């Protein structure tokens, strides 16, 4: 049974598979991050790390951890690391994403 894109909170690399995190469930699907990322709407999803992609409207806040690094806190309470490599592009995508839910003061610089 295919997983609806609207149900996906975030995606995690798992070798030749990806794990789709949907609320309190997860689904292991054969495929690579790059392949999956190319099929996703870049207005809805952004890469935060070599091994993780996040749905913008599931982000509660970006929490600075020092030295230009951030944690991404999801609406589910999951906390993920935002790598410096993807930081600027992710923050821009988050800023311009439709129906984005990040409180204005929590994006940091």
N, C-alpha and C positions, 0 to 999 in steps of 0.2 A: 504494500500500500504506500503510495507516494506521500511525502510530507508536504503539506501546503506551505508555501514560502511565508505567508502571513503568520504562521505559527512559530517560526524560527526566531529565537532570541539571539543566539550566537552560534558560531561554528568553530570547531576545533580540529586541527590536523591530527591524524592518527595513522601515520605511515601511508599505505596505499588506500586509505579510507579517510572519511571525514565523519566527525560526530556532530550531528545536528542537535543542539540543546533547545528544547521546547518546553518552557515551564519546568515542571519537575520530572520530565521524561527526556530521554535522549535516544537518538537513532543513529546507528552506524551504517554508513552508505559507502559503497565502493566508489572511489574517485579521488582526485588530488585537489588541493586547495586552489591552485591556479586555474584549473579547469572549471571548478565550481564558481570561483570569483568572477570569471568572465561571463557567466550566465546570470549573475545577480545585477539588479538595478543599482548603480552607484549612488543614486539619490536616497537609497534605503539602507545600504550596507557599506561598511568601511573596514578596511584591514587595520588592526591595531598591533599586530605582531606577525612574524613569519608564520606562526601556527594558529592565528585566531582572526576571525572576522565577526563584527558585531552589527546588529541591526540598530540604526541610529535612534529610533523611537523607543528603544529599550534601555537607553542610557539615562540614569538618574543624575549622575554627576561625574565630573572629572576631578579627581582629588590629587593635587600636587604632592609629590613625595620628596622633592628636592632635586637639585642638579638638572632641572628641565625634564624630569620624569614624572609620569602620572599613573594613577590607578583609574581604571574605568569601573564605576559602580553601576551595575544594572538594576532595573526596577525589581528584579527577583532577589536582589541582595548579593548576587555573585560579584566578586571583585577580580578584575583581570588587569594585567600590566599592559600599559601602552608603551611600545618601544619608541625610542627617539627617531628611528628610521621612518616610522609611519606617523609620527605625532602631528606634524603640520598639515598633512593631507587629511588626516582623520578629523582634526579640529575644524578645518575648513568645511569638510563634508557635513559634520555635525552642525555647524553654524548655518549652513544653507539647506539642510534637510527639511522636507515638508513635515509639519506637525511635530517638530522637535520638542522634546520635553525637558531639556537641560535648563535649570534655573540660570538666569543671566549671570549672576555673580559666581557661579561655580566652575566656569570654564577655565579660569586662570590664564596665565601667559607664559 
